[in-house]
Amino acid sequence: MNHEETAVRQRPALRFARHALEMVIAMVVGMVVLAPVWSFAWPGLDQNTTASVLVMATNMSIGMAVWMRIRGHGAAPIAEMCAAMYLPFLVLLPFNWAGALSDMGLMTAGHVLMVPAMLAAMLRRRHEYGW
């Protein structure tokens, strides 16, 4: 296989990886931009772990949804990507409520599990993300 053929085969994977990176950046932007809004609108939010993680997932989802819309994605893939933000927390929250998972453990595990949840959503529509 020559260099040109290799480059053509790598492009879909690079587009897929670029989308994943864009989603991470959009998540961070959503958290950074919207956190002060929530701090103002809901004093003491950080004292309620359940509300905090769900608001954080909302902030990340808004950032991703806006960026995905700008990039031309439709409602279904946007909804799936947003669901990937909430699903890990929804699965882990009962363990936190039962005392089997600390607040920090919830936060850490929720963020770690977002990555495979996002990849699953992306692989489900790999054609849309360039693969």
matplotlib code that plots the C-alpha trace (Angstrom):
import matplotlib.pyplot as plt

x = [0.0, 1.5, 1.4, -1.6, -3.7, -2.7, -3.7, -7.1, -7.8, -6.8, -9.0, -12.2, -10.5, -9.1, -12.5, -13.9, -11.2, -11.6, -15.3, -14.5, -12.0, -14.5, -17.1, -14.7, -13.8, -17.5, -18.2, -15.5, -16.7, -20.3, -19.1, -17.0, -19.5, -22.6, -21.2, -21.3, -24.9, -25.9, -23.9, -25.9, -29.3, -29.0, -26.9, -25.8, -26.0, -22.6, -24.1, -26.5, -24.5, -27.3, -28.3, -24.7, -23.9, -27.1, -26.5, -23.0, -24.2, -26.7, -23.9, -21.8, -24.9, -25.7, -22.1, -22.1, -25.6, -24.8, -21.5, -23.1, -25.9, -23.3, -21.6, -24.8, -25.9, -29.5, -31.7, -31.2, -27.4, -27.4, -29.9, -27.8, -24.7, -26.5, -27.8, -24.2, -23.6, -26.4, -26.4, -23.3, -24.6, -28.1, -26.5, -24.2, -26.4, -28.2, -24.8, -24.1, -27.4, -26.9, -23.5, -21.6, -20.0, -18.6, -19.4, -15.9, -16.2, -19.4, -17.9, -14.8, -16.6, -19.3, -16.7, -14.7, -17.8, -18.9, -16.0, -17.2, -20.8, -19.9, -17.9, -20.8, -23.1, -20.5, -20.0, -23.8, -23.7, -20.1, -21.2, -22.2, -18.8, -16.7, -16.0]
y = [0.0, 3.3, 6.6, 8.0, 4.8, 4.9, 8.6, 7.9, 5.1, 7.2, 10.2, 8.6, 7.7, 11.2, 12.7, 10.4, 11.4, 15.0, 14.9, 13.2, 15.9, 18.6, 17.1, 17.1, 20.8, 21.6, 19.9, 21.8, 25.1, 24.3, 23.7, 26.8, 29.1, 27.9, 27.1, 30.8, 31.1, 28.1, 29.5, 32.7, 31.1, 28.3, 29.2, 26.2, 23.9, 22.4, 21.1, 18.8, 16.0, 14.7, 18.1, 19.1, 16.1, 16.5, 20.2, 19.5, 16.9, 19.5, 22.1, 19.6, 18.6, 22.2, 22.8, 19.7, 20.3, 23.8, 22.7, 19.7, 21.9, 24.4, 21.5, 20.4, 17.4, 16.5, 16.1, 12.3, 12.2, 15.3, 13.6, 10.4, 12.4, 14.3, 11.0, 9.8, 12.7, 11.6, 7.8, 7.2, 9.4, 7.9, 4.4, 5.5, 7.7, 4.9, 3.6, 7.1, 7.4, 4.0, 5.2, 2.6, 5.3, 8.6, 11.9, 12.1, 8.5, 9.4, 12.4, 10.5, 7.4, 9.4, 11.3, 8.2, 6.3, 9.2, 8.4, 4.9, 6.2, 8.9, 6.4, 4.1, 6.9, 7.8, 4.3, 3.8, 6.6, 6.2, 7.3, 10.7, 11.1, 10.3, 6.6]
z = [0.0, -1.0, 1.0, -0.8, -0.2, 3.5, 3.8, 2.2, 4.7, 7.7, 6.9, 8.2, 11.5, 11.8, 11.2, 13.9, 16.3, 15.5, 16.3, 19.6, 20.5, 19.4, 21.8, 24.7, 24.0, 23.7, 27.0, 28.8, 27.3, 28.4, 31.9, 32.1, 30.5, 32.3, 35.8, 36.9, 35.7, 37.9, 40.8, 40.6, 39.9, 42.4, 45.5, 47.4, 44.3, 45.2, 48.5, 46.6, 44.8, 42.8, 41.5, 40.9, 38.7, 36.7, 36.2, 35.1, 32.6, 31.4, 31.0, 29.0, 26.9, 26.0, 24.9, 22.8, 21.4, 20.3, 18.6, 16.9, 15.6, 14.2, 12.6, 10.9, 13.0, 13.4, 16.5, 16.9, 17.0, 19.3, 21.6, 21.7, 22.5, 25.3, 26.7, 26.9, 29.4, 31.7, 31.4, 33.5, 36.4, 36.2, 36.5, 39.4, 41.4, 43.3, 44.5, 45.8, 47.5, 49.1, 50.4, 48.3, 46.2, 47.5, 46.0, 44.5, 43.3, 41.6, 39.9, 38.8, 37.6, 35.9, 33.8, 33.0, 31.8, 29.6, 27.2, 26.3, 26.3, 23.8, 21.7, 21.6, 20.4, 17.8, 16.6, 16.3, 13.7, 12.4, 8.9, 10.4, 12.1, 9.1, 9.6]

ax = plt.figure().add_subplot(projection="3d")
ax.plot(x, y, z, "-o")
ax.set_aspect("equal")
plt.show()
